[in-house]
Amino acid sequence: MRVAALAGRDEADEQLARLACMQKEATRLAAEHLERKKQLSSAAVALAQSTDWKDARSTLDHLMHEWHLTGWSDDAATTPFRKAFNDAVATFTRRQEQWFDEQRMRGAPTREYREYLCTRAEQLLDEIDDTMWAASGERLKQLAQLWKKTARHEEDMALSARFSAAERAFEAHRDAWYDANHVRKEQLLHHIETLTDTTNGLAWEAARREVADIEKHDWHEAGQLPHDQHEIMERELRRVLAAFHVRQGEAEHEALTQKEKIVARIQVLSRRPLDNWKATRAVLLELQQAYTDVGPVAAASEADLLQAYRAACQAVVSKLGTLRGNSTEKRGDVIRLIRELTDKAGKGVSWRDARDKVVLLQKQYMGAGPVAHAEGEALWQEYRAASDRFFELYRSWTGDNVEVKEQLCAEAEALLDERDPFEAKEKAKKLQQRWKFSGPVPPEENDALWSRFSEAVDKIFERARAEWEDIHGT
């Protein structure tokens, strides 16, 4: 913030009012989306124990599609409904597969049935992803129970060895997955502890967001653990989060004390005579920079503190109102900082962070106050050139992913001509994983690409379901 940054207060109030209106509308939409997800979750749970396999599956597929189309809602509030929804779909799917297995092999010779069970056990590893280990583990238990039901006095040693090998292979891969999840979660715990011990000043705001992301997203995305390990790691997470928030509270109190002292110094400055206005402006700028450099304070204290700070600054600005050049200096600083961020983006600063900082600088430029027309026009051209250059490079960064996603769309559409619908379905699953990690694209491209890709994948899965129902007469 600079001296002239407080000019145009009516415009700032108007912008704040518009922002409050937008936030209220976003809150209303999020509540509607949450209520709809709650309804979808209840409907899925009601179908989980159904034996009307065809209609229930069709209805569940429709519910899953609608869930994906429902807009954003608060993650913490959505989590229990998402879990209930996914558990219901997984439960119905396991029951349906078991029923199909039993119906398909009913009356078959015992050896043929046992060979079939071996094949299904061996195929489990090829049919799962990181979200399906628990459900696949239950499926393996079901296969093992069916295997035991076919046991005879004269055991076929070759088939028994084959089934046991499939069980061991599954368990080894599952345990390796658990181990990897455990390592990822230990790394997240260590990272929170590091942030607790090393964060200071302005970095607390970024640290707070990072810890919140870990708690809401990264921790769950790190994967599941066995029950006993899960309980231990959850206790560790609660411990390190509590330590972080205690240290954050201490830092916010320290920041509040420092900012109150700075406000008091600015208030004293406003009461001094302007015998040396240059020195007064320099001191004000120094105090404003010091205020900006201090870390965040608790939300409950922020509004009153900011009001006192702005009032103190405005009192000094009113005395310096006859000075010229403040707005020019502010605009020049913004232009310089945008150019510096353009050079650092993708190197010392991530593109996302650089974009956020440039957007903030643009707001500062627009609120920098009036300048003479000729001078203002020259500064505007420099400002637009610097901003355009940055966003041109930013769009290039996101635009590189458009070609990747278009290729994935083409591959998905090509699968519609695959002879074997089940093989096409398996390939489509792999395409979904590649899509997930293919990176962001410009907002204007995103909806069209996703619609094209999801439409092709939906048709592939529908074709596989239709083929299955045709084979088994369901």
C-alpha positions, 0 to 999 in steps of 0.5 A: 500500500502507498499513500495514494492507495486510499483515494477513491474510497466510494469506488472501493465501498461499491466494490466491497458491496458487490463482493459481499453480494457475490459471496452471498450468492455463492453461499446460497448456491453451495447450500443448494448443491449440498442439499442435492448431494444429500438427496442423491446420497439417500437415494443411492443408500436406498438402492444398495440392497436392491435385487432388481439388478438391471433397474437399480444399476441404471438408476445408480448410474444416473445418480452418479452422473448427476452427482458429477454434474452437481456444483461445488459445495463445502468439502467438510460438509459434503464428505459424509454424503460423498462417503455414504454415496460411494459406499452404497455404489460399491456395496451394490456393485459387489452384490451384483457381481457375486450374484452374476458369478453364482448365476453364471457358474450354477450347474457347471462342473466343479473343476470348471467353476474352480478354474473360473474362481481362480481367474476372477481372483487373478483379474482383481489386480487388473480391475482396481485403482487407488479408490477400489482397494477396500471393495476389491478386498471384500470381493476377494473374501467373497471369492475365497468363501465360494472357493471353500464351498467347492472343497472336496476330499481330493483337493486339486493341488494345482488349482489350490496353488493357483488360487493361493498365489492370486490371494498372496499377489493381491495382498502383497500389492494391497500392503504395498499400497498401504505402505505407500499411503503411510509414507505419504501421510507421514510426509504430510505430518512432517510438513505440517510440523515444519510449517509450525516451526519455521513459518513467520510474518506474511508466510502465515497466511500461505501456511494456513491455506496450505494446512487447510488444504492438507486437512481437507484434501491431501490427507484424504487423497493420500489413501486409506490405511488398515484400521489400526494404522488409521487410528494412530495416524488420525491421532497424529494428525489431530496432534500436529494440527492442534500444535499448528493452530496454537502457534498460529494463534500466538503469531496472530497475537504478536502480529496484532501487537505489532500492527497496533504499534504501527497504527499508533505511530501513524496517528502520531505522524498525522498530528505533526506539522508538515515542515518537511513533507518529504520526510513525512511521506517517506515515514508514512510509506515506511510504516505502511510497508512495515504494516504490510510486512507483518503477518496476518491477525485473527479474523475477529480483530482484523476489521477494527484494526484495518479501519483504524489503520485506514483512518490513520493513513487517511489523516496523513494523506489529507495533510499531504493532499496537495502533493503531486506524484504519489499516484505516479509513483504507485503506478510505476511500482505496480508496473515494475512488480508485474514485470518482475513477476513475469520474469520469475513465473515458473522459476522462483514463483509458481504460475498460480501464485504469480497470477494471484499476485498480478491480479492483486497488483492490478487492483492496486493500480486501479485504486492508485488515484488520479494523475494528469491525462498525458502522464496517465495515458503513458503509464496506462500503455506501460501497464497494459503492455506489462499485464498483457505480456504476463497473461499471454505467457500464463495462457501459453502455460495452460494452453499446452494442456489443450492438445493433450486433452484433445488427444485424450478425447480423440482416443476415447471417441476411437474406443467407440469402434472397438470390437470388444466393449469390455476391452474398450471399458478397461481402456477408458478407465486408463484414459480417465486416469490420464485425464486426471493428471493432464493439467489445467487448460484455459477456462474457455476451453475446459467445459467443451473438452470435458463435455466431449471426453465425458460423453465418449466415456459414458457411451463406452460404459453404456455399451459395456453394460448393454453387452453384459445384460445381453449376454446374461439376459438381465 
